[in-house]
């Protein structure tokens, strides 16, 4: 009873600090350790996050010191420009090549084909499919050249064995394949429209008309249905194009540097690009010819499969129009590399083989005996 009276008096007087039962009930207070230090699990989590952030910052710094991100937009633009211009200029050759594939025996050669098409259809017939060619290869060239350089540089900086940015051949092939897949995915509908325009000029009117009618009759498969043969054509083409060009360029620049030629790129750059482009173009055309023939025949008649085309043509038939295509491909590959390398030089970006020549020159200078005193 006395305790109850004292507690009531304390509450009435506002004395809430007196411990219960003589004051108000006090909530349990957290200990100093719980207030100031995190739990062990939280401490481990914070430490892990801190280590991850440090590692991420170090990786970002390493990549930034290796990759020059400012150059890639220039390379994308250069690739789109060189591909679209060169394919537009060589459209007449492509028209003859496609007609020879879908209508064997119609022409005796390139000159005969151009003459007959011009006589029957005029300049419009010779430039059939120019619009989808220009637009399609503008996107394809930008993605192909730009991403090839980016993937190659990324693989080199992540590969400890890639001394001085030199990649093993399989990784160069991987970079070329990935870039070509991206470019070809954008090119494919334009290429399907172009082939249909060349092989069947009466099918519809204009690029939009052809695209609409193909989609109406075959759906998306009509525009992207040739994905397998065009990938079989373009991936080996791009791998061969870049590998042969870079191997040839490196060999030439090394030889010139070993011979004591200074600044070979400025003195002989155009001649080197021309010669190496010829090697690259011929090799790429021959490697990809079977896929190109299959694709042309498939687009001539809707619903034709790869197996049906192979049975119909046979091994020899896969190289129909190979001569015309070698001329066509080599001409635009040489022109592409001339434009591409010129833009790279204007932007201060080393061209293919130039670094290898510089290293060979430095080694030759070290090996050269010092003059006698």
C-alpha positions as CSV (number, residue, x, y, z in Angstrom):
1,X,0.0,0.0,0.0
2,X,2.9,2.4,0.9
3,X,4.5,1.8,-2.5
4,X,1.3,2.5,-4.3
5,X,0.8,5.7,-2.5
6,X,4.4,6.8,-3.2
7,X,4.1,6.0,-6.9
8,X,0.9,8.0,-7.2
9,X,2.5,11.0,-5.5
10,X,5.5,10.9,-7.9
11,X,3.3,10.8,-11.0
12,X,1.2,13.6,-9.7
13,X,4.3,15.7,-9.0
14,X,5.7,14.9,-12.5
15,X,8.7,13.0,-11.2
16,X,8.9,10.4,-14.0
17,X,12.6,9.7,-13.6
18,X,12.1,7.6,-10.5
19,X,12.5,3.9,-11.4
20,X,9.5,1.8,-11.4
21,X,7.6,0.9,-9.2
22,X,8.3,4.4,-7.6
23,X,8.2,6.2,-11.0
24,X,7.0,5.7,-14.6
25,X,7.9,2.4,-16.3
26,X,11.1,2.9,-18.3
27,X,11.6,1.3,-21.8
28,X,14.7,-0.8,-22.1
29,X,17.6,1.3,-23.6
30,X,19.9,-0.2,-26.3
31,X,23.4,-0.8,-25.2
32,X,26.2,1.4,-26.5
33,X,27.6,-1.5,-28.6
34,X,24.3,-1.9,-30.5
35,X,24.0,1.9,-31.0
36,X,27.5,2.5,-32.4
37,X,28.6,-0.7,-34.1
38,X,26.8,-2.6,-37.0
39,X,26.1,-6.2,-36.7
40,X,28.8,-8.7,-37.9
41,X,26.7,-9.5,-41.1
42,X,26.3,-5.8,-41.9
43,X,30.1,-5.2,-41.4
44,X,30.9,-8.1,-43.8
45,X,28.4,-6.7,-46.3
46,X,29.9,-3.2,-46.2
47,X,33.4,-4.6,-46.5
48,X,32.4,-6.6,-49.6
49,X,30.7,-3.6,-51.2
50,X,33.8,-1.5,-50.5
51,X,36.1,-4.1,-52.1
52,X,33.8,-4.4,-55.1
53,X,33.8,-0.6,-55.6
54,X,37.6,-0.5,-55.4
55,X,37.9,-3.3,-57.9
56,X,35.4,-1.7,-60.3
57,X,37.2,1.6,-60.1
58,X,40.5,-0.1,-60.8
59,X,39.1,-1.9,-63.8
60,X,37.5,1.2,-65.1
61,X,40.7,3.1,-64.8
62,X,42.6,0.3,-66.6
63,X,40.1,0.3,-69.5
64,X,40.1,4.1,-69.7
65,X,43.8,4.1,-70.0
66,X,43.7,1.5,-72.8
67,X,40.6,2.3,-74.9
68,X,40.3,5.7,-76.5
69,X,36.5,6.1,-76.6
70,X,36.7,9.3,-78.5
71,X,37.9,7.5,-81.7
72,X,35.0,5.0,-82.0
73,X,32.3,7.5,-83.2
74,X,34.8,8.5,-85.9
75,X,35.3,4.9,-86.9
76,X,31.5,4.2,-87.0
77,X,31.0,7.2,-89.2
78,X,34.0,6.2,-91.5
79,X,32.7,2.7,-91.8
80,X,29.2,3.8,-92.8
81,X,30.5,6.3,-95.3
82,X,33.0,4.0,-97.0
83,X,30.5,1.1,-97.3
84,X,27.6,3.1,-98.6
85,X,29.5,5.1,-101.2
86,X,31.4,2.1,-102.6
87,X,28.4,-0.2,-102.8
88,X,26.4,2.6,-104.5
89,X,29.1,3.1,-107.2
90,X,29.4,-0.6,-107.9
91,X,25.6,-1.3,-108.2
92,X,25.8,-2.0,-112.0
93,X,28.4,-4.8,-111.4
94,X,26.2,-6.3,-108.6
95,X,23.2,-6.2,-111.0
96,X,25.1,-8.2,-113.6
97,X,26.4,-10.6,-111.0
98,X,22.9,-11.2,-109.6
99,X,21.3,-11.7,-113.0
100,X,24.0,-14.2,-113.9
101,X,23.2,-16.2,-110.8
102,X,19.4,-16.3,-111.1
103,X,19.5,-16.6,-114.9
104,X,22.5,-18.7,-115.9
105,X,23.8,-18.2,-119.4
106,X,22.0,-14.8,-120.0
107,X,25.3,-12.9,-120.4
108,X,28.8,-13.7,-121.7
109,X,30.5,-11.5,-119.2
110,X,30.4,-8.3,-117.2
111,X,30.7,-5.9,-120.2
112,X,28.1,-7.9,-122.2
113,X,25.8,-7.9,-119.2
114,X,26.0,-4.2,-118.6
115,X,25.5,-3.5,-122.3
116,X,22.5,-5.7,-122.6
117,X,20.8,-4.4,-119.4
118,X,21.5,-0.8,-120.5
119,X,20.1,-1.4,-124.0
120,X,16.9,-3.0,-122.6
121,X,16.3,-1.1,-119.4
122,X,18.5,2.0,-119.6
123,X,20.4,3.5,-116.7
124,X,17.5,2.7,-114.4
125,X,18.1,-1.0,-115.0
126,X,21.8,-0.7,-114.4
127,X,21.2,1.0,-111.1
128,X,18.3,-1.2,-110.0
129,X,18.3,-1.6,-106.2
130,X,20.5,1.4,-105.5
131,X,18.3,2.8,-102.7
132,X,18.2,-0.3,-100.5
133,X,21.9,-0.9,-101.3
134,X,22.9,2.6,-100.1
135,X,20.8,2.6,-96.9
136,X,21.5,-1.0,-96.0
137,X,25.3,-0.8,-96.3
138,X,25.4,2.6,-94.5
139,X,24.1,0.9,-91.4
140,X,26.0,-2.4,-92.0
141,X,29.3,-0.6,-92.6
142,X,29.0,1.6,-89.5
143,X,28.4,-1.4,-87.3
144,X,30.9,-3.7,-89.0
145,X,33.9,-1.4,-89.0
146,X,33.1,0.4,-85.7
147,X,32.3,-2.7,-83.6
148,X,35.2,-4.7,-85.1
149,X,37.7,-2.0,-83.9
150,X,35.9,-1.8,-80.5
151,X,35.7,-5.6,-80.0
152,X,39.3,-6.1,-81.1
153,X,40.6,-3.4,-78.7
154,X,38.5,-4.7,-75.8
155,X,39.7,-8.2,-76.3
156,X,43.3,-7.0,-76.5
157,X,43.2,-5.1,-73.2
158,X,41.5,-8.0,-71.4
159,X,44.0,-10.6,-72.8
160,X,47.3,-10.6,-70.8
161,X,49.0,-12.5,-73.6
162,X,48.1,-9.8,-76.2
163,X,51.4,-8.0,-76.0
164,X,51.1,-4.5,-77.4
165,X,47.5,-5.1,-78.5
166,X,48.4,-8.1,-80.7
167,X,45.6,-10.6,-80.6
168,X,45.6,-14.3,-81.5
169,X,43.9,-15.1,-84.7
170,X,40.9,-16.8,-83.1
171,X,40.1,-13.7,-81.1
172,X,40.4,-11.5,-84.2
173,X,38.0,-13.9,-86.0
174,X,35.7,-13.6,-83.0
175,X,35.7,-9.8,-83.1
176,X,35.1,-9.8,-86.9
177,X,32.2,-12.4,-86.6
178,X,30.5,-10.5,-83.8
179,X,30.7,-7.2,-85.7
180,X,29.4,-8.7,-88.9
181,X,26.5,-10.4,-87.1
182,X,25.3,-7.0,-85.8
183,X,25.8,-5.3,-89.2
184,X,24.2,-8.1,-91.2
185,X,21.1,-8.1,-89.0
186,X,20.5,-4.6,-90.1
187,X,21.4,-5.2,-93.7
188,X,19.3,-8.4,-94.3
189,X,15.9,-6.8,-95.1
190,X,17.5,-4.3,-97.4
191,X,19.5,-7.0,-99.2
192,X,16.4,-9.1,-99.6
193,X,14.6,-6.2,-101.2
194,X,17.6,-5.4,-103.5
195,X,17.9,-9.0,-104.8
196,X,14.2,-9.2,-105.5
197,X,14.3,-5.8,-107.3
198,X,17.2,-7.0,-109.5
199,X,15.9,-10.5,-110.2
200,X,12.3,-9.5,-110.7
201,X,11.9,-5.9,-111.9
202,X,8.1,-6.3,-112.4
203,X,7.4,-7.5,-108.9
204,X,6.6,-4.0,-107.5
205,X,7.5,-0.4,-107.7
206,X,10.1,1.3,-105.5
207,X,11.8,0.1,-102.3
208,X,8.8,0.6,-100.1
209,X,6.6,-1.1,-102.6
210,X,8.9,-4.2,-102.7
211,X,9.1,-4.2,-99.0
212,X,5.4,-4.0,-98.5
213,X,4.6,-6.7,-101.1
214,X,7.3,-9.1,-99.7
215,X,5.9,-8.6,-96.2
216,X,2.3,-9.1,-97.4
217,X,3.1,-12.4,-99.2
218,X,5.7,-13.9,-96.8
219,X,5.7,-11.9,-93.6
220,X,8.8,-11.2,-91.6
221,X,10.3,-14.4,-93.0
222,X,10.4,-12.8,-96.5
223,X,12.7,-10.0,-95.2
224,X,14.8,-12.0,-92.8
225,X,14.3,-15.4,-94.2
226,X,17.8,-15.6,-95.8
227,X,19.5,-15.2,-92.4
228,X,21.3,-18.5,-92.6
229,X,22.8,-18.2,-96.1
230,X,23.6,-14.5,-95.7
231,X,25.4,-15.2,-92.4
232,X,27.2,-18.1,-94.1
233,X,28.2,-15.6,-96.8
234,X,29.0,-12.5,-94.7
235,X,30.8,-13.9,-91.7
236,X,33.5,-15.7,-93.7
237,X,33.7,-12.7,-96.0
238,X,34.4,-10.3,-93.1
239,X,36.8,-12.6,-91.3
240,X,38.8,-13.1,-94.6
241,X,38.6,-9.4,-95.5
242,X,40.0,-8.1,-92.2
243,X,42.5,-10.9,-91.6
244,X,44.0,-10.8,-95.1
245,X,44.2,-7.0,-95.1
246,X,45.8,-6.8,-91.7
247,X,48.3,-9.6,-92.3
248,X,49.3,-8.1,-95.6
249,X,49.6,-4.6,-94.2
250,X,51.7,-5.7,-91.2
251,X,54.0,-7.7,-93.5
252,X,54.5,-4.7,-95.8
253,X,55.1,-2.1,-93.0
254,X,57.5,-4.4,-91.2
255,X,59.5,-5.0,-94.4
256,X,59.7,-1.3,-95.1
257,X,60.7,-0.5,-91.5
258,X,63.4,-3.2,-91.6
259,X,64.7,-1.7,-94.8
260,X,65.1,1.7,-93.0
261,X,62.2,3.5,-94.6
262,X,61.0,6.2,-92.2
263,X,57.3,7.3,-92.0
264,X,56.2,4.6,-94.6
265,X,52.5,5.4,-94.0
266,X,52.9,9.0,-95.2
267,X,55.1,8.1,-98.2
268,X,53.5,4.8,-99.4
269,X,50.2,4.6,-97.5
270,X,47.9,4.8,-100.5
271,X,49.9,2.2,-102.5
272,X,50.0,-0.1,-99.5
273,X,46.2,0.2,-99.0
274,X,45.6,-0.4,-102.7
275,X,47.8,-3.6,-102.9
276,X,46.6,-5.1,-99.6
277,X,43.0,-4.2,-100.5
278,X,43.3,-6.2,-103.7
279,X,44.6,-9.3,-101.8
280,X,41.8,-8.9,-99.2
281,X,39.0,-8.4,-101.8
282,X,39.9,-11.4,-104.0
283,X,40.3,-13.7,-101.0
284,X,37.0,-12.6,-99.4
285,X,35.1,-12.9,-102.7
286,X,36.2,-16.5,-103.3
287,X,35.6,-17.6,-99.7
288,X,32.0,-16.2,-99.6
289,X,30.9,-17.0,-103.2
290,X,28.9,-20.1,-102.4
291,X,26.8,-18.3,-99.7
292,X,26.2,-15.4,-102.1
293,X,24.9,-17.7,-104.9
294,X,22.6,-19.6,-102.5
295,X,21.2,-16.3,-101.2
296,X,20.5,-15.0,-104.7
297,X,18.7,-18.2,-105.8
298,X,16.6,-18.3,-102.6
299,X,15.4,-14.7,-103.1
300,X,14.4,-15.4,-106.7
301,X,11.6,-17.8,-105.7
302,X,9.8,-17.6,-102.4
303,X,9.9,-20.7,-100.2
304,X,13.1,-22.1,-101.6
305,X,15.3,-23.7,-98.9
306,X,19.1,-23.9,-98.7
307,X,19.0,-27.7,-99.3
308,X,16.9,-27.3,-102.4
309,X,19.4,-24.8,-103.8
310,X,22.4,-27.0,-103.1
311,X,20.8,-30.0,-104.8
312,X,19.8,-27.9,-107.8
313,X,23.2,-26.2,-108.3
314,X,25.7,-28.8,-107.2
315,X,29.3,-27.8,-106.2
316,X,30.2,-26.2,-109.5
317,X,27.0,-24.1,-109.6
318,X,27.9,-22.4,-106.3
319,X,30.5,-20.4,-108.2
320,X,28.2,-19.1,-110.8
321,X,29.1,-15.4,-111.5
322,X,32.4,-15.8,-109.5
323,X,34.3,-13.7,-112.0
324,X,31.9,-10.8,-112.0
325,X,31.7,-11.0,-108.2
326,X,35.5,-10.9,-107.8
327,X,35.6,-7.7,-109.9
328,X,32.7,-6.3,-108.0
329,X,33.9,-7.2,-104.5
330,X,37.5,-6.3,-105.1
331,X,36.6,-2.9,-106.5
332,X,34.5,-1.9,-103.5
333,X,36.8,-3.4,-100.9
334,X,39.8,-1.5,-102.2
335,X,37.8,1.7,-102.3
336,X,36.5,1.1,-98.8
337,X,39.9,0.7,-97.3
338,X,41.2,3.7,-99.2
339,X,38.4,5.9,-97.8
340,X,38.5,4.3,-94.3
341,X,42.3,4.6,-94.0
342,X,42.2,8.2,-95.3
343,X,39.7,9.1,-92.6
344,X,41.7,7.4,-89.9
345,X,44.9,9.3,-90.9
346,X,42.9,12.6,-90.9
347,X,41.7,11.8,-87.4
348,X,45.2,10.8,-86.2
349,X,44.2,7.1,-85.8
350,X,46.9,4.5,-86.8
351,X,46.0,2.4,-89.8
352,X,46.3,-1.4,-89.9
353,X,50.0,-2.5,-89.8
354,X,51.3,0.9,-88.9
355,X,52.1,0.0,-85.3
356,X,53.7,-3.2,-86.4
357,X,56.0,-1.2,-88.7
358,X,56.9,1.2,-85.9
359,X,57.9,-1.7,-83.6
360,X,59.9,-3.3,-86.4
361,X,61.7,0.0,-87.0
362,X,62.5,0.4,-83.3
363,X,63.9,-3.1,-83.1
364,X,66.0,-2.5,-86.2
365,X,67.4,0.7,-84.8
366,X,68.4,-1.1,-81.5
367,X,70.0,-3.9,-83.4
368,X,72.0,-1.5,-85.6
369,X,75.6,-1.2,-84.3
370,X,76.6,2.2,-82.9
371,X,79.1,4.1,-85.1
372,X,82.8,3.9,-84.0
373,X,84.0,6.8,-82.0
